Amino acid sequence: MRTLQVLTLVLTVLIGTSLSSCKKDNPQKSQHRIKSITTVEAEVSRKTEFYFDDKGLLKQTRQYKNGSIEVYTDYEYSAGKITAAKTYEQLTDGAVRLCAQANFSHEGDRLSRVEISDVPAALKKFAYVFDYSLGDTLRVTRRVHRNGIPDYWTHPGSEEDDSSEWMTLPPLAADIKQDCIFDDKQNPLQGIPVLSVTYSVGVFKQISCDFDYRAFFLPNNLTSQKMDWGELRTSQYSYNAVGLPVKRVTTGNAATASRLEVMFDYGE
Protein backbone atom coordinates (compact mmCIF):
# COMPACT_ATOMS: atom_id res chain seq x y z
CA MET A 1 0.00 0.00 0.00
CA ARG A 2 2.77 2.39 0.90
CA THR A 3 4.56 1.53 -2.38
CA LEU A 4 1.42 2.52 -4.27
CA GLN A 5 1.24 5.83 -2.40
CA VAL A 6 4.87 6.59 -3.21
CA LEU A 7 4.37 5.78 -6.89
CA THR A 8 1.29 7.99 -6.98
CA LEU A 9 3.21 10.86 -5.37
CA VAL A 10 6.11 10.49 -7.81
CA LEU A 11 3.73 10.37 -10.79
CA THR A 12 1.94 13.51 -9.55
CA VAL A 13 5.26 15.37 -9.20
CA LEU A 14 6.37 14.29 -12.67
CA ILE A 15 3.09 15.42 -14.27
CA GLY A 16 3.25 18.75 -12.43
CA THR A 17 6.87 19.26 -13.52
CA SER A 18 5.98 18.38 -17.11
CA LEU A 19 3.09 20.86 -17.21
CA SER A 20 5.24 23.54 -15.58
CA SER A 21 7.98 22.92 -18.15
CA CYS A 22 5.51 23.16 -21.04
CA LYS A 23 4.12 26.38 -19.62
CA LYS A 24 7.60 27.83 -19.35
CA ASP A 25 8.85 26.70 -22.76
CA ASN A 26 5.78 27.63 -24.80
CA PRO A 27 5.54 31.38 -25.47
CA GLN A 28 2.38 32.92 -24.08
CA LYS A 29 0.07 35.05 -26.16
CA SER A 30 1.17 38.13 -24.22
CA GLN A 31 4.74 37.50 -25.37
CA HIS A 32 3.54 37.90 -28.96
CA ARG A 33 2.04 41.28 -28.14
CA ILE A 34 3.73 44.35 -29.61
CA LYS A 35 5.81 46.13 -26.96
CA SER A 36 7.53 48.86 -28.96
CA ILE A 37 8.30 50.02 -32.49
CA THR A 38 11.49 51.96 -33.22
CA THR A 39 12.11 53.84 -36.46
CA VAL A 40 15.51 55.08 -37.60
CA GLU A 41 15.81 57.57 -40.44
CA ALA A 42 19.05 59.49 -41.03
CA GLU A 43 20.13 60.78 -37.57
CA VAL A 44 16.68 60.59 -35.99
CA SER A 45 15.45 57.66 -33.90
CA ARG A 46 11.82 57.53 -32.81
CA LYS A 47 10.34 54.93 -30.51
CA THR A 48 6.69 54.20 -29.77
CA GLU A 49 5.93 52.15 -26.67
CA PHE A 50 2.64 50.23 -26.26
CA TYR A 51 0.88 49.67 -22.92
CA PHE A 52 -2.12 47.34 -22.51
CA ASP A 53 -4.61 46.83 -19.69
CA ASP A 54 -5.35 43.50 -17.99
CA LYS A 55 -7.96 42.74 -20.68
CA GLY A 56 -5.43 43.12 -23.47
CA LEU A 57 -6.81 46.48 -24.68
CA LEU A 58 -4.38 49.19 -25.73
CA LYS A 59 -4.53 51.88 -23.06
CA GLN A 60 -1.59 54.15 -23.94
CA THR A 61 1.19 54.75 -26.45
CA ARG A 62 4.23 56.92 -25.77
CA GLN A 63 6.43 58.38 -28.50
CA TYR A 64 10.07 59.32 -27.95
CA LYS A 65 12.61 61.10 -30.15
CA ASN A 66 16.25 60.22 -29.50
CA GLY A 67 15.27 59.08 -25.99
CA SER A 68 13.13 62.12 -25.01
CA ILE A 69 9.36 61.85 -24.83
CA GLU A 70 7.42 63.99 -27.34
CA VAL A 71 3.79 62.89 -27.12
CA TYR A 72 1.61 60.23 -25.56
CA THR A 73 -1.87 58.99 -26.45
CA ASP A 74 -4.57 57.65 -24.12
CA TYR A 75 -7.23 55.26 -25.47
CA GLU A 76 -10.80 54.98 -24.15
CA TYR A 77 -13.26 52.07 -24.43
CA SER A 78 -16.88 51.20 -23.79
CA ALA A 79 -17.93 47.54 -23.50
CA GLY A 80 -14.57 46.54 -24.95
CA LYS A 81 -14.90 48.76 -28.05
CA ILE A 82 -12.56 51.67 -28.75
CA THR A 83 -14.45 54.98 -28.49
CA ALA A 84 -11.82 57.73 -28.32
CA ALA A 85 -8.11 58.51 -28.28
CA LYS A 86 -6.46 61.71 -27.05
CA THR A 87 -2.90 62.77 -27.88
CA TYR A 88 -0.96 65.02 -25.52
CA GLU A 89 2.25 66.94 -26.15
CA GLN A 90 4.88 66.75 -23.42
CA LEU A 91 6.10 70.33 -22.85
CA THR A 92 9.61 71.20 -21.70
CA ASP A 93 8.43 72.49 -18.31
CA GLY A 94 6.83 69.16 -17.48
CA ALA A 95 3.28 70.23 -18.33
CA VAL A 96 1.19 68.52 -21.01
CA ARG A 97 -1.09 69.91 -23.72
CA LEU A 98 -3.95 68.14 -25.50
CA CYS A 99 -3.16 68.49 -29.20
CA ALA A 100 -5.32 65.95 -31.08
CA GLN A 101 -8.36 63.77 -30.53
CA ALA A 102 -9.97 60.85 -32.38
CA ASN A 103 -13.50 59.51 -32.03
CA PHE A 104 -14.40 55.95 -33.08
CA SER A 105 -17.88 54.80 -34.15
CA HIS A 106 -19.17 51.25 -34.65
CA GLU A 107 -21.99 49.46 -36.41
CA GLY A 108 -22.50 46.35 -34.33
CA ASP A 109 -19.06 44.83 -33.80
CA ARG A 110 -17.51 46.59 -36.80
CA LEU A 111 -15.58 49.84 -36.80
CA SER A 112 -17.53 52.19 -39.09
CA ARG A 113 -15.87 55.60 -38.72
CA VAL A 114 -12.78 57.27 -37.26
CA GLU A 115 -12.90 61.05 -36.92
CA ILE A 116 -9.69 62.95 -36.10
CA SER A 117 -9.18 66.62 -35.28
CA ASP A 118 -6.52 68.87 -33.85
CA VAL A 119 -7.23 70.55 -30.52
CA PRO A 120 -8.33 73.17 -29.57
CA ALA A 121 -8.78 74.94 -32.94
CA ALA A 122 -10.25 71.90 -34.78
CA LEU A 123 -9.22 73.46 -38.09
CA LYS A 124 -7.76 70.21 -39.35
CA LYS A 125 -10.55 67.70 -39.11
CA PHE A 126 -11.04 64.60 -41.23
CA ALA A 127 -12.65 61.18 -41.05
CA TYR A 128 -12.33 57.68 -42.46
CA VAL A 129 -15.62 55.92 -43.26
CA PHE A 130 -15.58 52.14 -43.70
CA ASP A 131 -18.04 50.36 -46.01
CA TYR A 132 -18.51 46.58 -45.65
CA SER A 133 -21.35 46.20 -48.17
CA LEU A 134 -19.12 44.75 -50.91
CA GLY A 135 -18.39 41.52 -49.09
CA ASP A 136 -14.68 40.71 -48.97
CA THR A 137 -13.73 44.15 -50.31
CA LEU A 138 -13.57 46.79 -47.59
CA ARG A 139 -13.99 50.27 -49.04
CA VAL A 140 -12.53 53.33 -47.32
CA THR A 141 -13.73 56.88 -47.92
CA ARG A 142 -11.76 59.87 -46.63
CA ARG A 143 -13.81 62.93 -45.80
CA VAL A 144 -12.60 66.34 -44.66
CA HIS A 145 -14.41 68.97 -42.65
CA ARG A 146 -15.52 71.98 -44.66
CA ASN A 147 -13.89 74.43 -42.24
CA GLY A 148 -10.49 72.96 -43.07
CA ILE A 149 -10.87 73.03 -46.87
CA PRO A 150 -9.49 75.95 -48.93
CA ASP A 151 -12.11 77.63 -51.13
CA TYR A 152 -10.54 76.31 -54.35
CA TRP A 153 -11.18 72.72 -53.18
CA THR A 154 -14.92 73.15 -52.71
CA HIS A 155 -17.44 72.15 -55.33
CA PRO A 156 -20.40 74.59 -55.48
CA GLY A 157 -23.66 72.89 -56.26
CA SER A 158 -22.65 69.51 -54.93
CA GLU A 159 -25.07 67.48 -52.88
CA GLU A 160 -23.15 68.08 -49.65
CA ASP A 161 -23.01 71.89 -49.87
CA ASP A 162 -26.32 72.32 -48.04
CA SER A 163 -26.68 69.06 -46.16
CA SER A 164 -23.37 68.43 -44.47
CA GLU A 165 -20.29 70.05 -42.99
CA TRP A 166 -18.17 67.29 -44.51
CA MET A 167 -16.89 66.80 -48.04
CA THR A 168 -15.42 63.80 -49.81
CA LEU A 169 -12.36 64.73 -51.84
CA PRO A 170 -11.06 62.64 -54.76
CA PRO A 171 -10.43 59.78 -54.73
CA LEU A 172 -13.95 59.29 -53.42
CA ALA A 173 -13.31 55.76 -52.17
CA ALA A 174 -10.53 53.20 -52.32
CA ASP A 175 -10.21 49.48 -51.77
CA ILE A 176 -8.23 48.91 -48.59
CA LYS A 177 -5.81 46.73 -50.60
CA GLN A 178 -5.58 49.08 -53.59
CA ASP A 179 -2.06 49.40 -55.06
CA CYS A 180 -0.62 47.31 -52.20
CA ILE A 181 1.13 43.96 -51.86
CA PHE A 182 1.38 42.02 -48.58
CA ASP A 183 3.43 39.15 -47.18
CA ASP A 184 1.96 35.98 -45.63
CA LYS A 185 3.17 36.68 -42.06
CA GLN A 186 1.23 37.94 -39.05
CA ASN A 187 0.69 41.69 -38.76
CA PRO A 188 1.40 42.60 -35.10
CA LEU A 189 -0.84 45.70 -35.25
CA GLN A 190 -4.00 44.00 -36.53
CA GLY A 191 -6.98 45.00 -34.37
CA ILE A 192 -4.96 47.51 -32.33
CA PRO A 193 -6.49 51.01 -32.73
CA VAL A 194 -3.19 52.89 -32.52
CA LEU A 195 -2.93 56.48 -33.79
CA SER A 196 0.23 57.30 -35.72
CA VAL A 197 1.63 60.67 -34.70
CA THR A 198 3.89 62.87 -36.82
CA TYR A 199 5.86 65.41 -34.80
CA SER A 200 8.03 67.97 -36.59
CA VAL A 201 9.75 71.13 -35.40
CA GLY A 202 10.73 73.76 -37.96
CA VAL A 203 9.65 77.36 -38.34
CA PHE A 204 6.39 76.15 -36.82
CA LYS A 205 5.87 73.13 -34.63
CA GLN A 206 3.51 70.65 -36.26
CA ILE A 207 1.82 67.67 -34.65
CA SER A 208 -0.57 65.59 -36.71
CA CYS A 209 -2.33 62.29 -36.08
CA ASP A 210 -3.58 59.65 -38.47
CA PHE A 211 -5.22 56.24 -38.28
CA ASP A 212 -3.43 53.46 -40.17
CA TYR A 213 -6.51 51.53 -41.22
CA ARG A 214 -4.48 48.99 -43.24
CA ALA A 215 -2.51 48.03 -40.13
CA PHE A 216 -5.75 47.76 -38.12
CA PHE A 217 -7.75 45.65 -40.59
CA LEU A 218 -5.28 43.50 -42.53
CA PRO A 219 -3.76 40.28 -41.17
CA ASN A 220 -0.44 40.58 -43.05
CA ASN A 221 2.37 43.11 -43.49
CA LEU A 222 2.64 45.66 -46.28
CA THR A 223 5.56 44.94 -48.64
CA SER A 224 4.81 47.27 -51.55
CA GLN A 225 2.67 50.36 -52.01
CA LYS A 226 2.22 52.76 -54.89
CA MET A 227 1.69 56.26 -53.51
CA ASP A 228 -0.81 58.75 -54.91
CA TRP A 229 2.02 60.83 -56.39
CA GLY A 230 3.54 57.86 -58.24
CA GLU A 231 6.34 56.81 -55.89
CA LEU A 232 6.67 53.07 -55.28
CA ARG A 233 7.70 52.13 -51.74
CA THR A 234 8.92 48.62 -51.01
CA SER A 235 9.64 46.94 -47.66
CA GLN A 236 11.79 43.95 -46.77
CA TYR A 237 11.20 42.12 -43.47
CA SER A 238 13.08 39.92 -41.04
CA TYR A 239 10.91 37.63 -38.89
CA ASN A 240 11.26 35.85 -35.56
CA ALA A 241 10.62 32.15 -34.91
CA VAL A 242 6.83 32.62 -34.63
CA GLY A 243 6.55 34.62 -37.87
CA LEU A 244 6.28 38.12 -36.44
CA PRO A 245 8.33 40.91 -38.06
CA VAL A 246 11.35 42.08 -36.05
CA LYS A 247 12.78 44.45 -38.66
CA ARG A 248 11.54 46.27 -41.74
CA VAL A 249 13.59 48.27 -44.24
CA THR A 250 11.56 50.56 -46.51
CA THR A 251 12.91 52.36 -49.58
CA GLY A 252 11.31 54.31 -52.40
CA ASN A 253 12.11 54.72 -56.09
CA ALA A 254 11.95 58.53 -55.98
CA ALA A 255 15.20 60.49 -56.11
CA THR A 256 14.39 62.14 -52.77
CA ALA A 257 13.31 58.91 -51.06
CA SER A 258 15.17 57.98 -47.89
CA ARG A 259 15.82 54.63 -46.25
CA LEU A 260 13.62 53.90 -43.24
CA GLU A 261 14.43 51.14 -40.75
CA VAL A 262 11.80 49.89 -38.34
CA MET A 263 12.42 47.49 -35.42
CA PHE A 264 9.66 45.61 -33.59
CA ASP A 265 9.91 44.38 -30.01
CA TYR A 266 7.49 42.02 -28.23
CA GLY A 267 6.76 41.06 -24.65
CA GLU A 268 4.54 41.68 -21.63
ABEGO torsion letter per residue (X at the ends): XAAAAAAAAAAAAAAAAAAAAAAAABBBAAAABBABBBBBBEABBBBBBBBBBAAGBBABBBBBBGGBBABBBBBBBBGGBBABBBBBBBBAAGBBBBABBBBBBBBEABBABBBBBBOAAGABBBBBBBBAAAEABBBBBBBBBAAABBAAABBBGBAAAAABABBBBOBABBBAABGBBBBABBBAABGBBBBBBBBBBBABBBBBBBBBAAAAABABBBABBBBAAGBBBBBBBBBBAAGBBABBBBBBABAABBBBBBBBBBEX
